[in-house]
């Protein structure tokens, strides 16, 4: 694991997960080799916030009600409504990290009109390349959202990164790959040390902890290697936050009673 701290003047980030949708799952949908008849944990959908007194980063932008209906997800609230309850106005946000371009991570991009989007070079290349002619790889993308990100690139609104890269003091992105060829995780310096938002590098704690790959995958070996990388980046394995696990809402506390069941603060030791 990485235990080195950033310069002492670096201000720790507060980090939050905001839940906006959920869906029932079967084991085979969560783990390669899972029994298709077994019921597994639900899948929760999140966007994240990392903020300091001077900067606010939104990590991913979720999907909207129309996408939820189309893909049969239980839509709880617009992600921007959840962000608003944390005091984050999507219309004013200037920096958004897109971990990858799957529909549940880049929908609602149009609700962030002032934002620059941090994205890996490899992700846009993958999402516009030869494999998108194969439904297995293309199914989790929405072509209109991918095309919109191309338009944002032409408009100068995409800040492309190639591999590991610091985007602000105490906050960096790290190419992981696996789930998609350009997936990136986010590492933030917090009051408890380095915290890593895995996004879909590990959908559930069980994917990385039990070494059971998720079945939507571009490269299984990259996915497996990515689990080790996530833990190397964090101060401890408990400080790696999976992208879709309902246990996140159980292990961390809401920042206020009004946000119970909606958001949790992640820069804290887990309760279990």
Secondary structure, 3 states (H helix, E strand, C coil): CCCCCCCCCCCCCEEEEEEEEEECCEHHHHCCCCCCCCECCCEEEEEEEEECCCCEEEECCCCCHHHHHHHCCEECCCHHHHHHHCCCCHHHCCEEECCCCCHHHHCCHHHCCCCEEEEEHHHHHHHCCHHHHCHHHHCCCCHHHHHHHHHHHHCCCEEEECCCEEEECCEEEEECCCCCCCCEEEEEEECCEEEEEEECCCCCHHHHHCCCCCCCCCCHHHHHHHHHHHHHHCCCHHHEEECCECHHHHHCCCCCHHHCCCEEECCCCCCC
